[in-house]
Amino acid sequence: MTAVSEPEAYEFATDDPDLAYAMICARYSDSTFRISGHRDAFQLHLRGTDTDRFSLERMRQSVAFGTSTAPSGALFVARPRAGRCDVSTDEREVQFGPGETVLIDPLRPLSTCLDDVDYDVVRLDLGETARIAADLSGLAPEGVRFWLSRPLSASRERHWHAAAEHVRRDVLGDPEIAASPMARAEAFRLLATTLIHTFPNTALDAVEDATRRDAGSAEPAVVRRAIDFMERHAGEPIDLADIAEAAGIGPRGLQHAFRKHRDTTPRAHLLAVRLERAHHELLEGDPARGDTVSGVARRWGFTHLGRFTAAYRRRFGPPPSETLRR
């Protein structure tokens, strides 16, 4: 995944419907705009933070108006704080109000009616989200499809809002964290992964079908998700429960899947990943800088130096001290 751009705060306010219409077309997609209430009572206020991969914003608008909108080509999740929304495509229609959450179809024209609405919106890049969904499910990115829908359950909806609030408050709300390219990339991955597990889509169908199958030789998506999680968090104090939760399966089910498809256990795979990371660090290390075998071992979770050395020699041949001195 390419780098996520630095966040930019923005704000737009107007009581001119024509300016509002021009902004909506420029920011979202080509639309037609119909005001049902009095034009002189119209107000619109938009405030948020943008990156090229995601944005979080809040929009408030008075009076009722409708739009007919071309496909946006982006994933939008909307949740009103007040007012009513009616969104429809040629396939589906959803009416929702305060506290309810809806994913907007990114590839179909929309008809919307918004009546004195105050709502939060999260936007995600469709292409990058589809690539993450493809990695999780084994589908090709072009086979990943989202549509106008509500969350699959109340608990998944709560998880989505917790993830969005974390990104808003703890990432974008902290200038030091927001300045970190790695933090921005992880924030996008968190939002995309959570969206994939919250709303109906073809990738999630493929993942859940794989977990239900007891036969077949193809490696299931839960194993790939577990491995991806371990590789991304190998330097953190994660355990089997964390890995299983990230994979979307229970610990016993994950153990069974690893034995069947990898002839190992999740714990053994995590130790192998950490051993590889320690090996790489030793290769790059320099005793003159104060690098030590024990220090590297501890950083990767090996607290017993003798067991670390034995495992290292079984995997790489020479002892770790010899690798460090090269």
C-alpha positions as CSV (number, residue, x, y, z in Angstrom):
1,M,0.0,0.0,0.0
2,T,1.3,3.4,-1.0
3,A,1.8,6.1,1.6
4,V,-1.2,7.9,3.1
5,S,-1.0,11.7,2.6
6,E,-0.7,14.1,5.5
7,P,-4.1,15.1,7.0
8,E,-5.6,18.5,6.1
9,A,-8.3,20.1,8.1
10,Y,-11.1,21.9,6.1
11,E,-14.3,23.8,6.8
12,F,-17.0,25.1,4.5
13,A,-20.1,27.1,5.5
14,T,-22.7,28.8,3.4
15,D,-26.3,29.9,3.3
16,D,-26.3,30.0,-0.5
17,P,-27.8,26.8,-2.0
18,D,-25.9,27.4,-5.3
19,L,-22.5,27.5,-3.5
20,A,-23.5,24.4,-1.6
21,Y,-24.5,22.6,-4.8
22,A,-21.1,23.5,-6.4
23,M,-19.2,22.2,-3.4
24,I,-21.2,18.9,-3.3
25,C,-20.4,18.4,-7.0
26,A,-16.7,19.2,-6.6
27,R,-16.2,17.2,-3.4
28,Y,-18.3,14.2,-3.9
29,S,-19.7,13.6,-7.5
30,D,-21.9,15.2,-10.1
31,S,-25.4,15.8,-8.7
32,T,-28.7,17.5,-9.2
33,F,-29.9,19.5,-6.3
34,R,-33.6,20.0,-5.3
35,I,-34.6,22.1,-2.2
36,S,-38.0,21.3,-0.7
37,G,-37.9,24.0,2.0
38,H,-37.5,27.7,1.8
39,R,-34.2,28.8,0.2
40,D,-33.8,31.7,2.6
41,A,-33.7,29.2,5.5
42,F,-31.0,27.1,3.9
43,Q,-27.6,26.6,5.7
44,L,-24.8,24.2,5.3
45,H,-21.8,23.7,7.5
46,L,-19.1,21.0,6.7
47,R,-16.0,20.4,8.8
48,G,-13.5,17.5,8.7
49,T,-10.0,16.2,8.1
50,D,-8.9,14.7,4.8
51,T,-6.2,12.4,3.5
52,D,-6.0,10.8,0.1
53,R,-7.1,7.4,1.6
54,F,-9.7,8.5,4.1
55,S,-11.5,11.4,5.6
56,L,-13.7,12.0,8.7
57,E,-16.2,14.8,8.6
58,R,-19.4,16.2,10.1
59,M,-22.0,18.0,8.0
60,R,-25.0,20.0,9.2
61,Q,-27.7,21.3,6.9
62,S,-31.0,22.9,7.4
63,V,-34.3,22.4,5.4
64,A,-35.1,19.4,3.3
65,F,-33.4,18.8,0.0
66,G,-32.8,16.0,-2.4
67,T,-30.0,15.0,-4.7
68,S,-29.6,12.6,-7.6
69,T,-25.9,11.7,-7.6
70,A,-23.6,9.9,-10.0
71,P,-21.5,7.0,-8.5
72,S,-19.0,8.4,-6.1
73,G,-16.4,5.7,-6.6
74,A,-15.6,5.9,-2.8
75,L,-16.9,4.2,0.3
76,F,-19.0,6.5,2.5
77,V,-20.3,5.5,5.9
78,A,-23.0,7.9,7.3
79,R,-24.5,8.2,10.8
80,P,-26.9,11.0,11.6
81,R,-26.9,12.8,14.9
82,A,-30.2,14.4,14.0
83,G,-32.7,14.5,11.1
84,R,-33.7,11.9,8.6
85,C,-32.1,10.4,5.5
86,D,-33.6,8.4,2.7
87,V,-31.0,6.9,0.3
88,S,-31.8,4.6,-2.7
89,T,-30.3,3.0,-5.7
90,D,-32.0,1.0,-8.5
91,E,-31.6,-2.1,-6.2
92,R,-32.2,-0.9,-2.6
93,E,-33.6,1.8,-0.4
94,V,-32.7,2.6,3.2
95,Q,-34.3,5.1,5.5
96,F,-32.3,5.9,8.6
97,G,-32.1,8.4,11.4
98,P,-30.2,9.4,14.6
99,G,-27.8,6.7,15.7
100,E,-28.3,4.5,12.7
101,T,-25.4,3.7,10.3
102,V,-25.4,3.0,6.6
103,L,-22.8,2.2,4.0
104,I,-23.4,4.0,0.7
105,D,-23.1,2.1,-2.6
106,P,-19.9,3.4,-4.3
107,L,-20.7,2.2,-7.8
108,R,-24.4,3.0,-8.4
109,P,-26.2,6.3,-8.9
110,L,-28.0,7.5,-5.8
111,S,-31.2,9.3,-4.9
112,T,-31.1,11.0,-1.5
113,C,-33.5,13.0,0.6
114,L,-32.0,14.7,3.6
115,D,-34.3,16.6,6.0
116,D,-32.6,19.0,8.5
117,V,-29.7,16.5,9.0
118,D,-26.6,16.7,11.2
119,Y,-24.4,13.7,10.5
120,D,-21.0,12.1,10.6
121,V,-19.4,10.7,7.5
122,V,-16.3,8.5,7.0
123,R,-14.9,8.2,3.5
124,L,-12.5,5.4,2.4
125,D,-10.7,4.9,-0.8
126,L,-12.5,2.1,-2.7
127,G,-9.5,0.7,-4.6
128,E,-7.2,0.4,-1.6
129,T,-10.0,-1.0,0.6
130,A,-10.8,-3.6,-2.1
131,R,-7.1,-4.6,-2.2
132,I,-7.2,-5.2,1.6
133,A,-10.4,-7.1,1.3
134,A,-8.8,-9.2,-1.5
135,D,-5.8,-10.0,0.7
136,L,-8.2,-11.1,3.5
137,S,-10.5,-13.2,1.4
138,G,-8.4,-14.6,-1.6
139,L,-10.7,-12.8,-4.1
140,A,-9.3,-10.7,-6.8
141,P,-9.7,-7.0,-6.0
142,E,-12.2,-6.6,-8.9
143,G,-14.3,-9.3,-7.3
144,V,-14.8,-7.3,-4.1
145,R,-18.2,-5.6,-4.1
146,F,-19.9,-3.4,-1.6
147,W,-23.5,-2.1,-1.7
148,L,-26.0,0.1,0.1
149,S,-26.4,-1.6,3.4
150,R,-26.7,-1.5,7.2
151,P,-24.2,-3.2,9.6
152,L,-24.5,-6.9,9.9
153,S,-25.1,-6.7,13.7
154,A,-25.2,-4.2,16.6
155,S,-21.9,-5.4,17.9
156,R,-20.2,-4.9,14.6
157,E,-21.7,-1.5,14.3
158,R,-20.3,-0.6,17.7
159,H,-16.9,-1.9,16.7
160,W,-17.0,0.3,13.6
161,H,-17.8,3.4,15.6
162,A,-15.1,2.6,18.1
163,A,-12.6,2.3,15.3
164,A,-13.7,5.6,13.7
165,E,-13.6,7.4,17.0
166,H,-10.1,6.1,17.7
167,V,-8.8,7.4,14.4
168,R,-10.6,10.7,14.9
169,R,-9.4,11.3,18.5
170,D,-6.2,9.4,18.9
171,V,-4.7,9.7,15.4
172,L,-6.0,12.7,13.6
173,G,-6.5,14.5,16.9
174,D,-2.9,14.2,18.0
175,P,-0.6,16.2,15.7
176,E,2.5,14.1,16.6
177,I,0.7,10.8,15.8
178,A,-1.0,12.3,12.7
179,A,2.4,13.3,11.3
180,S,3.6,9.7,11.3
181,P,3.2,8.0,7.9
182,M,3.1,4.6,9.7
183,A,0.3,5.7,12.0
184,R,-1.7,7.1,9.1
185,A,-1.3,3.8,7.1
186,E,-2.3,1.8,10.2
187,A,-5.3,4.1,10.7
188,F,-6.5,3.5,7.2
189,R,-5.9,-0.3,7.5
190,L,-7.9,-0.3,10.7
191,L,-10.9,1.6,9.1
192,A,-10.8,-0.5,6.0
193,T,-10.6,-3.9,7.8
194,T,-13.3,-2.9,10.2
195,L,-15.6,-1.7,7.4
196,I,-15.0,-5.1,5.6
197,H,-16.1,-7.0,8.7
198,T,-19.1,-4.6,9.5
199,F,-21.0,-4.3,6.3
200,P,-22.1,-7.0,3.7
201,N,-19.6,-7.5,0.9
202,T,-18.4,-10.3,-1.3
203,A,-15.0,-10.6,0.4
204,L,-16.7,-11.2,3.8
205,D,-18.9,-13.8,2.2
206,A,-15.8,-15.6,0.9
207,V,-14.1,-15.5,4.3
208,E,-17.1,-16.8,6.2
209,D,-17.7,-19.5,3.6
210,A,-14.1,-20.6,4.1
211,T,-14.5,-20.9,7.9
212,R,-17.6,-23.1,7.5
213,R,-15.9,-25.6,5.1
214,D,-14.4,-28.6,6.8
215,A,-13.0,-30.1,3.6
216,G,-10.8,-28.8,0.8
217,S,-7.1,-28.2,0.5
218,A,-7.1,-24.4,-0.1
219,E,-5.6,-22.5,2.8
220,P,-8.5,-20.6,4.5
221,A,-8.6,-16.9,4.8
222,V,-8.5,-17.1,8.7
223,V,-4.9,-18.5,8.4
224,R,-3.8,-15.8,6.1
225,R,-5.4,-13.1,8.3
226,A,-3.7,-14.6,11.4
227,I,-0.3,-14.7,9.6
228,D,-0.7,-11.1,8.4
229,F,-1.6,-10.0,11.9
230,M,1.5,-11.8,13.4
231,E,3.8,-10.2,10.8
232,R,2.5,-6.7,11.5
233,H,2.5,-7.1,15.3
234,A,5.5,-9.4,15.9
235,G,7.2,-6.9,18.0
236,E,4.2,-6.5,20.4
237,P,3.1,-8.6,23.3
238,I,0.3,-10.5,21.4
239,D,-1.0,-13.9,22.3
240,L,-3.2,-16.6,20.8
241,A,-6.4,-14.8,21.8
242,D,-5.3,-11.6,20.1
243,I,-4.3,-13.5,16.9
244,A,-7.6,-15.5,16.9
245,E,-9.6,-12.3,17.3
246,A,-7.8,-10.6,14.5
247,A,-8.4,-13.7,12.3
248,G,-12.1,-13.7,13.1
249,I,-12.2,-17.2,14.6
250,G,-11.9,-18.8,18.1
251,P,-8.5,-19.9,19.4
252,R,-9.3,-23.6,19.1
253,G,-10.5,-23.2,15.6
254,L,-7.4,-21.3,14.7
255,Q,-5.2,-24.0,16.2
256,H,-7.0,-26.6,14.1
257,A,-6.6,-24.5,10.9
258,F,-2.9,-24.1,11.4
259,R,-2.3,-27.8,12.1
260,K,-4.3,-28.8,9.1
261,H,-3.0,-26.3,6.6
262,R,0.5,-25.3,8.0
263,D,1.4,-28.4,10.0
264,T,2.3,-26.1,12.9
265,T,0.6,-23.9,15.6
266,P,0.0,-20.2,15.7
267,R,2.4,-19.8,18.6
268,A,5.2,-21.7,16.7
269,H,4.6,-19.5,13.6
270,L,4.8,-16.4,15.7
271,L,8.1,-17.5,17.3
272,A,9.4,-18.2,13.8
273,V,8.5,-14.7,12.6
274,R,10.2,-13.2,15.7
275,L,13.3,-15.4,15.1
276,E,13.5,-14.1,11.5
277,R,13.2,-10.5,12.7
278,A,15.9,-11.1,15.3
279,H,18.2,-12.6,12.7
280,H,17.7,-9.6,10.4
281,E,18.5,-7.3,13.3
282,L,21.7,-9.2,14.2
283,L,22.8,-9.1,10.5
284,E,22.4,-5.3,10.6
285,G,23.8,-4.9,14.1
286,D,27.2,-3.6,15.1
287,P,28.8,-4.4,18.5
288,A,30.7,-1.1,18.2
289,R,27.3,0.7,18.6
290,G,26.5,-1.3,21.7
291,D,24.3,-3.9,19.9
292,T,24.2,-7.2,21.9
293,V,22.6,-10.6,21.3
294,S,20.7,-10.4,24.6
295,G,19.3,-7.0,23.7
296,V,18.1,-8.2,20.3
297,A,16.6,-11.3,21.9
298,R,14.7,-9.3,24.5
299,R,13.3,-6.9,21.9
300,W,11.8,-9.9,20.1
301,G,10.3,-11.5,23.1
302,F,13.1,-14.1,23.9
303,T,13.8,-13.7,27.6
304,H,15.8,-16.9,28.0
305,L,19.1,-16.4,26.2
306,G,20.0,-20.1,26.2
307,R,16.7,-21.2,24.6
308,F,17.0,-18.3,22.1
309,T,20.5,-19.4,21.1
310,A,19.4,-23.0,20.7
311,A,16.4,-22.1,18.5
312,Y,18.6,-19.7,16.5
313,R,21.2,-22.3,15.8
314,R,18.6,-24.9,14.7
315,R,17.2,-22.3,12.3
316,F,20.3,-20.5,11.0
317,G,23.3,-22.7,11.8
318,P,25.9,-20.4,13.4
319,P,25.2,-19.0,16.9
320,P,23.7,-15.5,17.1
321,S,26.9,-14.0,18.5
322,E,28.7,-15.0,15.3
323,T,26.0,-13.4,13.1
324,L,26.4,-10.1,15.1
325,R,30.2,-10.0,14.6
326,R,30.0,-10.4,10.8
